[in-house]
Amino acid sequence: MKPEEARQRIEAAIAQYGQQAGMAIELVVNEVRSDLGAAAVNELIDEFDLELQYNIAPLDSDYSNS
């Protein structure tokens, strides 16, 4: 997924679901992480203030412990 597509999908989710958009946004965030890495996810989280609005925290790195 390209960053522009992710932005469009996040904007569409917010427009459609408002404060209930968290789950839809998390799906986009997970796909962005898989395709582009944590830095791209953190940029989107900052850009859309997702941590404050939807409790979606920035990622520490591209590596998981699972």
Long-range contacts (C-beta under 8 A, 24 or more apart in sequence): 1-28, 1-31, 1-32, 1-35, 1-36, 3-32, 3-36, 3-40, 3-43, 3-44, 6-31, 6-32, 6-40, 6-44, 7-44, 7-47, 10-44, 10-48, 10-50, 14-48, 19-53, 21-54, 22-54, 22-55, 22-56, 25-50, 25-54, 25-56, 26-54, 26-56, 29-56, 33-59, 33-62, 37-62, 38-62
